[in-house]
Amino acid sequence: MAIQKNKICLVGAGLANGMLAWFLSKRHPDLPVVIYESKSCIDLGRTWSFHKSDISPTAFKLMESLAAYRWPAYEVRFPQFHKRFESEYLSVTPEVLHNELLNAGVEFQFSSPIQNVFEDHIVFDDGQKQFFSCVFDGRGFKTSAARLGYQKFVGQVLRLKKQHGLTAPLLMDATVKQVDGYRFFYTLPLSNNEVLVEDTRYANNPDLDHDEFANEIARYAKAQGWDIEQILKVESGVLPIPLDEERIDANSSIKLGMAGGFFHPVTGYSLADCVRMAEGITELKDINKHTVAELLKNYRSQQALRRKFYFLLNRMMFLAAPDAERRKIFEHFYGLSPALIERFYSGSTNAFDALRILTGKPPVDVWPAVRAVFSRKEKEAI
Ligand SMILES: Cc1cc2nc3c(=O)[nH]c(=O)nc-3n(C[C@H](O)[C@H](O)[C@H](O)COP(=O)(O)OP(=O)(O)OC[C@H]3O[C@@H](n4cnc5c(N)ncnc54)[C@H](O)[C@@H]3O)c2cc1C
């Protein structure tokens, strides 16, 4: 048994622990931090994006220096309209994050699967224990939600033979053929002739046919008039979209990120929650298992009511709206005010916003929606 009482231990070298390590390195540079990761290296197959308005101005100051890409605006495209939002959008890459953490002196232990994680110690595969002042469990997604929908996608970073002509990220191009639920293309212009193009679907099943998605990306690129020179990188994901409140076992370890259920229930995105956690933890006078557990408990209860609303929206989308109609929910949403949309993505929807989202020209037939929201029978439907 080894004891390193003044050291912080992070299990899992993903986004949640990466954000915490980054904030610790900036705000508590003398506090030693070690990250244990089961894989042999950082998972490079991700691009983590966020809106400037998702996080506090103080946190943004720390995040902007990490951003690999940054745009002053973004756009969405639906059959009825094409809209541009003058609202900053940024992306963080695992490469940049990892390098910055190494430069800051964070210790990485790769190929180190941790068998058990507790709030002040970890247990290795061989049964050895190691104690720390505080241990964070960021081992990624596990859910107890009874019903799930999925946001699944395959993305490719394409180098084009000529310039793409985009002036801002196109976060939803929903003018494409609707298959497998709600479908849109997500495009980030990374340089004049490089773009990340993702085919994304809000679907009832998690199956991902990589070849089919790759063909669709090629077809989409062609339709935009883009000639592909090379595929530089591929990323894919099947993000859980819970339809009900999850039960998080908060007793055995201090869970961050997806492991703790800290993600936006509708988008499956977790960067904003990760940053808020990192911000809150590094503001504590004394970072220990008691103060951190209390902080997370309070955060969870502050979010509870809003999360209920987001779960309700998910049930409307996955249970009440026929596949072909799901697009209308998003089209209705993007027709609302930019401030409401910002609050939605940052997870701070208020009661008035909720009414605006649910009313107006109903995005789905009201009666099936009401049945879906209040009935348990739809369990079999998913
Ligand atoms: C391709 C992709 C793109 C995404 N893009 C965005 C985005 O743009 N914006 C956004 O907000 N969200 C995005 N998400 C959603 C979400 O934010 C990410 O999935 C994010 O990486 C989740 O962070 P995490 O730290 O909770 O888990 P992960 O990043 O999955 O990290 C968990 C880590 O724990 C390790 N691990 C697991 N078990 C053990 C063990 N026993 N011992 C040691 N290590 C272990 C894993 O190997 C992994 O490295 C994206 C997801 C994917 C898949």
The ligand as a Gaussian input file, in Angstrom:
#p B3LYP/6-31G(d) Opt

LIG

0 1
 C      -16.071000      11.548000     -31.380000
 C      -16.714000      12.336000     -30.267000
 C      -16.826000      13.716000     -30.384000
 C      -17.419000      14.458000     -29.356000
 N      -17.507000      15.809000     -29.495000
 C      -17.953000      16.546000     -28.460000
 C      -17.945000      17.970000     -28.550000
 O      -17.624000      18.533000     -29.600000
 N      -18.323000      18.695000     -27.456000
 C      -18.714000      18.090000     -26.289000
 O      -19.015000      18.786000     -25.306000
 N      -18.809000      16.740000     -26.215000
 C      -18.425000      15.954000     -27.255000
 N      -18.471000      14.594000     -27.167000
 C      -19.164000      13.985000     -26.020000
 C      -18.326000      13.915000     -24.724000
 O      -17.997000      15.207000     -24.300000
 C      -17.076000      13.105000     -24.930000
 O      -17.460000      11.768000     -25.097000
 C      -16.049000      13.207000     -23.785000
 O      -14.859000      12.642000     -24.243000
 C      -16.501000      12.521000     -22.502000
 O      -15.531000      12.799000     -21.530000
 P      -15.211000      11.847000     -20.285000
 O      -13.946000      12.338000     -19.703000
 O      -16.388000      11.733000     -19.415000
 O      -14.977000      10.396000     -20.925000
 P      -13.887000       9.972000     -21.976000
 O      -13.366000      11.148000     -22.705000
 O      -14.491000       8.859000     -22.744000
 O      -12.678000       9.435000     -21.086000
 C      -12.729000       8.267000     -20.314000
 C      -11.308000       7.714000     -20.250000
 O      -11.223000       6.754000     -19.207000
 C      -10.421000       5.681000     -19.657000
 N      -10.723000       4.517000     -18.824000
 C      -11.860000       3.761000     -18.850000
 N      -11.778000       2.793000     -17.920000
 C      -10.578000       2.935000     -17.296000
 C       -9.921000       2.235000     -16.242000
 N      -10.486000       1.178000     -15.648000
 N       -8.695000       2.655000     -15.841000
 C       -8.098000       3.738000     -16.429000
 N       -8.675000       4.427000     -17.444000
 C       -9.901000       4.039000     -17.861000
 C      -10.817000       5.538000     -21.118000
 O       -9.871000       4.799000     -21.854000
 C      -10.909000       7.006000     -21.538000
 O       -9.679000       7.496000     -22.002000
 C      -17.918000      13.813000     -28.191000
 C      -17.830000      12.423000     -28.106000
 C      -17.244000      11.688000     -29.126000
 C      -17.199000      10.180000     -29.004000

